[in-house]
């Protein structure tokens, strides 16, 4: 077989497409979370690569036999974990063309179409989001396609770092004074990017959030942190504000935060990796109000914009800052187009030199579906999440932990649904903690706020009867008592066990977060094949597993 014989490519390509079409047809039948054990694949495959060619038919059989069982099926309609990785026909075929052309578009000359299409689609999408003109190529800004948000944050931190050091007339040694700000809900990508950019971990300010603000970053808290740093001789550098946090889809108040940072010349990056896609819908656009005060903005089209991985969209008002921080110009890359200053060389907008033709798949998605259809898809996911939220609230054993902003519902089994098994002896000793529905709350030190004082050994004096059943008498029969509990550790543990039992079943897949000390299950709607019937089926499964876990607790 030749390396690129077009007829053989056609034959094998049809086979792969057929296999993937069958996969999408049947994906609902697979356990969503892989059921294999660590190291399973090494036990199945040979120790060495084959010496002689193998037929594509044999290889595809092994894919089905050995690889598919080891996949967690992100495209399953029963996948509700993390955030979606929503694919589409257009995204898939665009990826095929991007891979097929196999261009290495590091500068304009290396493939003019790759560069110019990227600039065009980034302006298209920026206009769909109603971004300020200053973020578009038509307004001295511009957009670039990266692989992930991690890259976008790293590039913007590096740009802000060099810009700040140049502005204040300090050398590289002053990098130890630069400070980066975030909330305790900000994605961990920020800390990794700051470390790579040379910012000391002690100079990353992680500002606590509270339930009172729905875990959004408080402008007052941010200002307090900045003032403290300025008084200590530090240099405030960078703020990462988030629209749609990973844990709970909280939304930082972009406008108010930018009002704070403008007094200190801080670079503001708005990370809307998940929720940014929804902002093409007018009813969600208000979540990024104030973005005109930011320096950069990013979203992941591979999350909730039906563009297959990887495709992170980054816009900046100041491309020059990126270029100054990231550009290289060795002799072997010099050319007349670059020298003319009339073209974009995207190698200078990213970490790596080489780059993929990502614009092809985003272009196909935008053209194949159009703005109206894309909005319709997004709205349908939000409606399904609303439906799930309603199902949760109808079952009094469950509660929604934080307000739903988009298509992710954070919920848990409520403390009121969890019952402790408590044994009482004839002397009035209670070997557990919790609410006694006859006499009030009993804590670990033996204080009872009902009718009397209970000492450290659990003996009650005064009028306290300690039987917990409201009848005023406790016998010595060691009978089992069921007492309500608000022990957060107990509640968190039960919800953790519930989630693991659900995921282990393979019937659906969810992930969790701990927000304000509360363990919460996250139900993220957004898989391209999900319909309302899948949401209903998932909820019935959750209820069934909850029945089992609660009855065993």
ABEGO torsion letter per residue (X at the ends): XBABBAAAAAAAAAAAAAAAAAAAAAAAABBABBABBBGAAAAABBABBBABBBBAAAAAAAAAAAAAAABBBAABAABABEBBBBBBAAAAAAAAAAAAAGBBBABAAABAAAAAAAAAAAAAAAAAAGBBAAABAAAGBEBBBBABAAAAAAAAAAAAAAAAAAAAGBBAAAAAABBBBBBAABBAAAAAAAAAAGBBAAABBBBBBBAAAGGBBBAAAAAAAAAAAAAAGBBBABBBBBBGBAAAGBBBBAAAAAAAAAAAGBBBBBBAAAAAAAAABAAAAAAABGAAABABBBBBAAAAAGBBOBBBBBBBABAAAAAAAABBBBAAABBAAAAAGABBBAAAABABABBBBAAAAAAAAAAAAEAAAAAAAAAAAAAAAAAAAAAAAABAABBBABBBABABBBBBBBAAABBBBBBBBAAGBBABBEBBAAAEBBBAAGBBABABBBBAAGBBBEABAGAGAGAGBBBAAGBBBBBBBABAAAAAAAAAAAAAAAAAAGABBBBBBBBGGBBBBBBBBGBAABBAAAAAAAAAAAAAAAAAAAAAX
